[in-house]
């Protein structure tokens, strides 16, 4: 099980590597990462207590989809360790 801080850290690193300035906010039971891309606000929501063992893969897939939708994923995708 990945801790939510690790999930947030990985998502932040990916967004910064793609040239975004993410804003971290407390959404109660969820942590929200928000950034602006091409004049549109994008949001990634991560649970504070992920109960699924695939939480990391799911959050990475959602982030990849958001980045692909804005065209940033066409660049080389940096690996986050």
N, C-alpha and C positions, 0 to 999 in steps of 0.2 A: 504494500500500500504506500502510495506516495503522499507526502504531507502537502497540504494546500500551499504552503510557502514555497515548496519546490516547484509546484506547478506554476505559480505566479512568477517565480524567478525565471523559469524557462521561457514563459510567454513574453516577459519583459525583454529578455535578451534577444529573442527572435524579432520583436517589434523594433528594437533599437538597431539591430543589424540590418533591418530593411529601411532604416532612415526615418522612423516614426518617433514621435515624442508621446509616449503613453502616459495617461493619467490614471492613477490607482485610487479607487474609492471604495468605501465601505457600504455595501448594500444590505446590511443586516445579516442574513444567513449566507450571503454570497459576496464574493470579492469581484469588483467590476474593473476591467481595464478598458479605457476609452481612448481613442485616438482619432484624428481627423485625416481623411485621405480624399484628395480631389474635392474638397468642399463638403464632404459627407462625413458624419460622425459614425464611427464603427465601435461596437462594444463586444467584448468577450467576457462572459460571466463564468466564474469558477466557484464551485461549492466550497464552503469553509470546511466541511467534513465529507470528503468524497468517500462513498461507501463501496464504490465499484473498483475492482482491481484494474480496470481498463481506463480509469479516469485520465491518466496521462495521455494515452493514445487518443482518446476522444477529444480532449481539449486541444491537442496538437492538430488533429484533423480539422476541427472547426476553425482554428486560427489559419491553417493553410488555405481553407476554402475562402475565408474572408480576404486573405492576401491575394489569392488567385483572382478573385472577383475584381479587385482593384488593379490588377496587372503587375503587382510587385513580385509575385512568385515566378514571373517569367525570368527574373534575374536569377543568378545562382543562389540556391537556397543554402544559407550557412548552417552548419551543424552546431547544435547547442549541446554541450556536455555537462 
